[in-house]
Amino acid sequence: MTTRPVPAESLGHFAVDTARGSWSRTGDVEGWLAERLRAHRFRVDRIPFSALEGWSFAEGTGNLRHRSGGFFSVEGQRVTVDSGPVRCWEQPVIHQPEVGILGILVKEFDGVAHFLMQAKMEPGNRNLIQLSPTVQATYSNYTKVHRGADVPYLDHFLAPAPGSVVADVLQSEHGSWFHRKRNRNMIVFTRDQVPPAENFRWLTLGQIGELLRADNVVNMDARTVLSCLPSPGAGDAREEREALSWFTAERSRHTVRAELRPLNSLAGWRKGPFAVEHERGRYFDVVAVSVEAGSREVGGWTQPLIEPRGLGVTAFLTRWADGGPQVLVHARVEGGFRNTVELSPTVQCLPDNHAWLPPGDRPPFLDAVLRARPEQIHYEAVHSEEGGRFLNAESRYLLVEAGEEDVPDVLPPGYRWVTPALLSRLVRHSHYLNVQARSLLSVLTTGACTLERGSSGQGDDVGHASTARPARPQPHLS
């Protein structure tokens, strides 16, 4: 069968129906997730490194590796940069050179496009099960290094039908915790009959957007894929040319050197029976867990995870200018990036990590976000980071309207106002937007928040948007 191409301009109908899709009401989804949690046995326990099965610290280097040579390893990294209050540091880092697939399958029902979402258990998620892409699998997973079950729906992404690809781009992962990690982000349209399996459900884009307003429902991998949805319209060619020139200059002016080194040689880090941790109790720990998961390709395993110390803050400052909404991006240096910098949110940090720095060295605009009044906050929700590699890693994601005193007329180096439409065009390319920026962009592409000219208590020349609704209570499993 020949599949007709999917024109980008047809994607505007994705968000037509929010409250009800052809398969389920939005209000029923969280109950379905809770039912999936009850349907199988799930358990995550902290264990000492000595109880890891198939993992060990290598002689000589101390690197933490799997005996198969697959999955990932925890190694040391030394980073040297040419700007910022700290110019050189050492840290543990996840080294995972293989490229995984994050893919969402799309199909029309009753004239409305639906996305096949998965209720997936990940050991690092505080509530364990969240909505994930149709396929979320590392190369080791789908080549069955773990000798587990097949990955459902994988063939749609390994061999997509001609004309069916809506988006397909390599994107980076967390540059502070991974060494040059990237995944293939895919959206594939199908006209085949695809009945949803037990842990899958068809949802409209509007339904997913509504669920993004709650804490810890839509996982990071789904958010990054959804950010890659093409936006209709040609956009502003002049804005794109000027922004790309600025971004190229930012990449060119920075020198970043990131070198892998033995884990047991890192200055300022120590290994105990249960954790590799910083000697001053900062940043994050490397820990070990034992996992039982009745719905996964393998029913049980052990693995290391990175556990950050504290809740992150990830925010775009926004404004209304030149006839439309704009967000303040940061050309951010991270040791794990392949190309020195990527576009990040205005603020992206764990505030506790910067508490010891003098006021002048705190991340720019952090205080503006932290002191924002309720009427300035267009969107706010707590979302998990990658639950397959990070334990209880959560960030408070925000879209915050900038106050008159929050942003100077002359921006600090590395910052620029851009339109969300420009970000939607740039995300079609690899390594332009980091994963945190893509998460916030997904809030806009799904309609979870719309930046519209209106009133939010700050006068007429501002943007207005919806805010996140309260989340359902979640069990704390660790």
C-alpha positions in Angstrom: 0.0 0.0 0.0 1.3 3.5 -0.8 0.9 6.1 1.9 0.1 9.6 0.8 2.5 12.3 2.2 1.3 14.1 5.3 1.4 17.9 4.6 2.6 20.0 7.5 -0.3 22.4 7.1 -2.8 19.6 7.8 -1.4 19.2 11.3 -3.4 22.2 12.7 -6.4 19.9 13.3 -4.5 17.9 15.9 -5.8 19.9 18.8 -9.5 20.1 17.7 -11.0 18.0 20.4 -9.7 18.4 23.9 -12.3 17.0 26.3 -13.0 13.8 24.3 -11.1 11.8 21.7 -12.6 9.0 19.7 -11.3 6.5 22.3 -11.6 8.1 25.7 -12.3 11.3 27.6 -9.4 13.3 29.0 -10.7 13.0 32.5 -10.5 9.2 32.3 -6.8 9.1 31.4 -5.4 9.6 34.9 -7.7 6.9 36.2 -6.5 4.6 33.5 -2.8 5.3 34.5 -3.7 4.5 38.1 -5.4 1.3 36.9 -2.3 0.3 35.0 -0.2 0.9 38.1 -2.5 -1.5 40.1 -2.6 -4.1 37.3 1.0 -5.1 37.6 3.6 -5.5 40.4 5.9 -2.5 40.5 8.6 -2.0 43.1 11.8 0.1 43.2 14.3 -0.4 46.1 17.6 1.2 46.8 20.3 -1.3 47.0 24.1 -1.2 47.7 26.3 -1.3 44.6 27.4 -4.8 45.7 23.9 -6.1 45.0 23.9 -4.9 41.4 23.4 -7.9 39.0 25.5 -7.7 35.8 27.0 -4.3 36.8 30.4 -3.8 38.4 33.1 -1.2 38.9 35.9 -1.9 36.4 39.3 -2.5 37.7 41.7 0.3 37.2 39.1 3.0 36.1 36.3 2.3 38.6 33.8 3.0 35.8 30.4 1.4 36.4 29.6 -0.9 33.4 27.2 -3.6 32.4 28.9 -7.0 31.7 27.2 -7.1 28.2 29.0 -3.9 27.2 25.5 -2.5 26.3 23.0 -0.1 27.9 25.3 2.6 29.4 28.2 3.2 31.7 28.9 5.7 34.5 32.2 7.3 34.0 34.1 10.4 35.0 34.2 13.7 33.0 36.4 16.8 33.3 34.9 19.9 31.8 36.7 23.2 31.0 34.8 26.2 29.8 35.8 29.8 29.0 33.0 31.7 30.9 31.0 31.5 34.1 31.8 31.6 37.8 33.2 28.0 37.6 35.6 27.4 34.7 36.6 23.8 35.4 35.0 20.9 37.2 34.9 17.1 37.4 31.8 14.9 37.8 30.3 11.5 37.1 28.5 11.3 33.8 26.4 8.8 31.9 28.1 7.6 28.8 25.6 6.0 26.4 26.9 6.3 22.8 24.1 4.3 21.2 21.1 6.2 19.6 17.6 5.2 20.9 14.2 5.8 19.3 11.6 8.0 20.8 8.6 7.7 18.4 4.9 8.6 18.5 2.5 7.0 16.0 -0.4 9.2 14.7 -3.6 8.2 13.1 -6.9 9.9 12.2 -10.2 8.9 13.8 -13.4 10.7 12.9 -11.3 13.3 11.1 -9.2 14.1 14.1 -5.6 13.0 14.5 -4.8 10.9 17.6 -1.5 10.0 19.1 -0.8 6.5 20.4 0.5 7.0 23.9 1.9 4.4 26.3 1.5 4.0 30.0 5.1 3.2 30.8 6.8 2.3 34.0 10.2 3.9 34.6 12.1 3.3 37.9 13.2 6.9 38.3 9.7 8.4 38.2 8.3 9.3 41.6 4.9 8.0 40.5 6.4 5.2 38.4 3.9 5.2 35.5 3.6 8.2 33.1 2.4 8.8 29.5 5.3 8.0 27.2 5.8 7.8 23.4 4.5 4.8 21.4 8.1 3.6 21.3 10.7 4.6 23.9 13.6 2.2 23.5 17.4 2.3 23.5 19.3 0.4 20.9 20.2 -2.2 23.5 16.5 -2.6 24.3 15.1 -3.1 20.9 18.0 -5.4 19.9 17.2 -7.4 23.0 20.5 -7.3 24.8 18.4 -7.9 27.9 16.8 -11.0 26.2 13.4 -9.5 26.9 10.1 -9.2 24.9 9.8 -7.4 21.6 9.1 -3.6 21.6 5.5 -3.1 20.4 5.0 -1.0 17.2 8.7 -0.7 16.6 8.5 -1.5 12.9 6.5 1.7 12.2 9.7 3.6 13.1 12.5 1.3 11.9 10.9 1.2 8.4 8.3 3.9 8.1 6.1 3.9 5.0 7.0 6.4 2.3 5.4 9.8 2.9 4.4 8.9 6.5 7.2 10.7 8.4 6.0 13.9 10.1 9.2 14.5 12.1 12.5 12.7 12.4 15.5 14.4 14.0 18.4 13.5 16.3 18.1 15.5 19.6 20.4 15.8 22.6 19.6 14.6 26.1 20.5 16.3 29.4 23.9 17.9 28.8 24.7 18.2 32.5 24.3 14.4 33.2 25.0 12.7 29.8 28.1 12.7 27.7 27.0 13.6 24.2 23.8 11.5 24.4 21.2 11.8 21.6 18.0 10.1 20.6 16.1 9.9 17.4 12.8 11.8 17.8 10.1 10.6 15.4 6.4 11.2 14.6 5.0 8.9 12.0 1.5 9.0 10.5 -0.2 5.7 9.7 -3.4 4.7 7.8 -3.0 1.1 8.9 -5.4 -0.5 11.4 -3.5 -0.2 14.7 -5.5 -1.5 17.7 -4.0 -0.2 21.0 -2.4 -2.9 23.1 -3.1 -3.2 26.8 -0.8 -0.4 28.0 -1.6 2.0 25.1 -4.3 4.5 24.3 -5.1 6.9 21.4 -5.3 10.5 22.5 -5.7 13.8 20.7 -3.1 16.5 20.9 -5.5 18.7 22.8 -6.0 15.9 25.4 -2.3 15.5 25.8 -2.0 19.3 26.2 -4.6 19.2 29.0 -2.7 16.4 30.7 0.5 18.5 30.5 -1.1 20.9 32.9 -0.9 18.3 35.7 2.3 17.3 37.6 4.1 14.2 36.5 1.7 12.8 33.9 3.4 13.3 30.6 7.0 12.0 30.6 10.1 13.8 29.3 10.5 11.6 26.2 6.9 12.3 25.1 7.5 16.0 25.7 10.6 16.2 23.5 8.9 14.3 20.7 5.8 16.5 20.8 8.0 19.6 20.6 9.0 18.4 17.1 5.6 18.8 15.6 5.9 21.1 12.6 4.1 24.4 12.8 2.0 25.8 10.0 3.1 28.8 8.0 6.4 30.0 6.6 7.4 32.1 9.6 9.5 35.3 9.6 12.6 34.7 7.4 14.4 37.8 8.6 14.0 36.7 12.3 15.3 33.3 11.4 18.4 34.6 9.5 19.3 37.0 12.3 18.7 34.5 15.1 20.8 31.8 13.3 23.6 34.3 12.8 23.5 35.2 16.5 23.4 31.5 17.5 26.3 30.6 15.2 28.3 33.5 16.8 27.5 32.1 20.2 28.7 28.6 19.3 31.9 30.1 17.8 32.8 32.3 20.7 32.8 29.5 23.3 35.5 27.0 23.9 34.3 23.9 25.8 36.5 20.8 26.5 34.8 17.7 27.9 37.0 14.7 28.5 36.0 11.3 29.8 38.3 10.1 32.6 38.2 7.3 35.2 35.4 7.5 37.7 37.7 6.7 40.5 40.0 9.7 39.7 37.4 12.5 40.1 38.4 15.3 42.5 35.8 16.1 45.1 33.8 12.8 44.7 33.8 9.7 46.8 32.3 6.3 46.5 30.5 4.6 49.4 28.6 1.3 49.5 25.3 3.0 48.4 26.3 6.1 46.5 28.9 8.0 44.6 28.5 11.5 46.0 30.1 14.9 46.1 32.2 15.5 49.2 30.1 18.6 50.1 26.8 16.9 49.5 26.0 18.9 46.4 24.7 18.4 42.8 23.7 14.7 42.6 24.5 11.2 43.7 25.0 8.0 41.7 22.9 5.3 43.3 21.7 1.7 42.6 18.2 0.3 42.5 16.5 -3.0 42.2 13.4 -2.9 39.9 10.3 -5.1 39.6 8.1 -4.2 36.6 5.4 -6.5 35.5 4.6 -4.5 32.3 8.1 -4.1 30.9 10.0 -6.2 28.3 11.9 -7.6 31.3 10.1 -8.2 34.6 13.0 -7.3 36.9 16.5 -5.9 36.8 19.0 -3.8 38.7 20.7 -0.6 37.5 22.5 2.6 38.5 20.6 5.9 38.4 21.6 9.6 38.9 19.7 11.2 41.7 19.8 15.1 41.8 19.8 16.9 45.1 16.8 19.3 45.0 14.0 20.4 42.7 15.0 22.1 39.5 13.6 25.3 38.1 13.2 25.5 34.3 11.5 28.7 33.0 11.1 30.9 30.0 10.5 34.6 30.7 7.9 35.8 28.2 6.8 39.2 26.8 4.5 40.6 24.1 6.5 42.6 21.5 6.4 43.4 17.8 2.8 42.1 17.6 3.3 38.7 19.2 4.6 36.6 22.0 8.4 36.2 22.6 10.4 34.1 25.0 13.9 34.8 26.3 16.3 32.0 25.3 19.8 31.4 26.6 22.7 30.0 24.4 23.8 27.7 27.2 27.1 25.9 27.6 26.8 22.3 29.0 29.7 19.8 29.1 27.7 17.0 27.5 26.7 18.9 24.4 28.3 18.0 21.0 28.3 21.6 19.8 29.4 23.9 22.8 26.0 25.5 23.3 22.3 24.8 22.6 19.3 27.1 23.1 17.9 26.6 26.6 15.2 28.2 28.7 15.9 31.6 30.4 16.5 29.8 33.7 17.6 26.2 34.0 19.2 25.1 37.3 18.8 23.4 40.6 18.8 26.5 42.9 20.3 24.7 45.8 23.5 24.1 43.7 24.0 27.9 43.5 23.2 28.8 47.1 26.9 29.0 48.0 27.8 31.4 45.2 27.9 35.2 45.8 24.8 37.1 44.5 26.6 38.3 41.4 27.3 34.7 40.3 23.8 33.4 40.6 22.1 32.3 37.3 20.8 35.4 35.5 17.0 35.9 35.9 16.7 33.2 38.5 15.5 35.7 41.1 13.0 37.2 38.7 11.4 33.7 38.2 11.4 32.9 41.9 9.8 36.1 42.9 7.1 36.1 40.2 3.6 36.9 41.4 0.8 34.5 40.6 -0.6 36.8 37.9 2.7 36.7 36.0 2.8 32.9 35.9 1.2 31.7 32.6 2.1 28.0 33.1 3.5 26.0 36.0 3.8 22.2 36.5 6.3 19.8 38.0 7.6 17.3 35.4 9.9 14.4 35.7 13.2 14.2 33.8 14.3 11.0 32.1 13.0 8.2 34.4 15.1 5.5 33.0 18.4 7.1 34.1 17.4 9.6 36.8 15.8 8.9 40.2 13.2 11.4 41.5 14.6 14.1 39.1 11.9 16.7 38.9 11.8 20.3 37.7 9.3 23.1 38.1 8.5 24.1 34.6 7.2 27.7 34.1 6.3 30.3 31.6 6.6 33.6 33.4 5.7 37.0 32.1 8.6 39.4 32.6 8.0 42.4 34.8 9.3 45.8 33.9 12.3 45.5 36.2 13.1 41.9 35.4 14.9 42.2 32.1 17.3 45.1 31.2 17.1 46.8 27.8 20.5 45.5 27.0 20.5 41.7 27.5 23.5 39.9 29.0 25.7 38.0 26.5 24.1 34.8 25.4 20.5 35.9 25.7 18.0 36.8 23.0 14.2 37.3 22.6 12.7 35.0 20.0 9.3 34.0 18.9 7.9 30.5 19.8 7.3 30.1 16.1 11.0 30.4 15.4 11.7 27.7 18.0 9.2 25.4 16.3 11.3 25.8 13.1 14.7 25.4 14.7 13.6 22.2 16.6 13.4 20.5 13.2 17.3 20.5 13.3 19.6 18.6 15.5 21.2 20.1 18.6 19.6 23.6 18.4 17.2 23.3 21.3 18.1 21.5 24.5 15.8 19.0 26.1 14.5 21.5 28.7 13.7 24.0 26.0 11.9 21.3 24.0 9.9 20.4 27.1 8.6 23.9 27.4 8.0 24.2 23.7 5.8 21.1 23.9 3.6 23.1 26.3 2.9 25.5 23.5 2.7 22.9 20.6 0.1 20.9 22.5 -2.0 23.9 23.5 -1.4 23.3 27.2 -0.7 27.0 27.3 -1.3 29.7 24.7 0.5 33.0 24.9 -2.2 35.4 23.8 -2.4 39.2 23.9 -4.8 40.0 26.7 -4.8 40.9 30.3 -3.1 39.2 33.3 -3.1 42.0 35.8 -0.1 43.8 34.3 -1.8 46.1 31.8 -2.9 45.7 28.2 0.4 45.1 26.5 1.1 41.7 27.9 0.5 38.0 27.2 -2.1 35.9 28.9 -2.2 32.1 29.2 -3.7 29.3 31.2 -2.0 27.9 34.3 -1.5 24.3 35.3 -4.2 22.6 37.3 -3.4 20.8 40.5 -2.0 17.3 40.2 -3.5 14.1 41.6 -1.7 12.9 44.8 1.2 10.5 43.9 2.9 7.8 45.9 6.6 8.4 46.7 8.4 5.2 45.8 12.1 5.0 46.2 
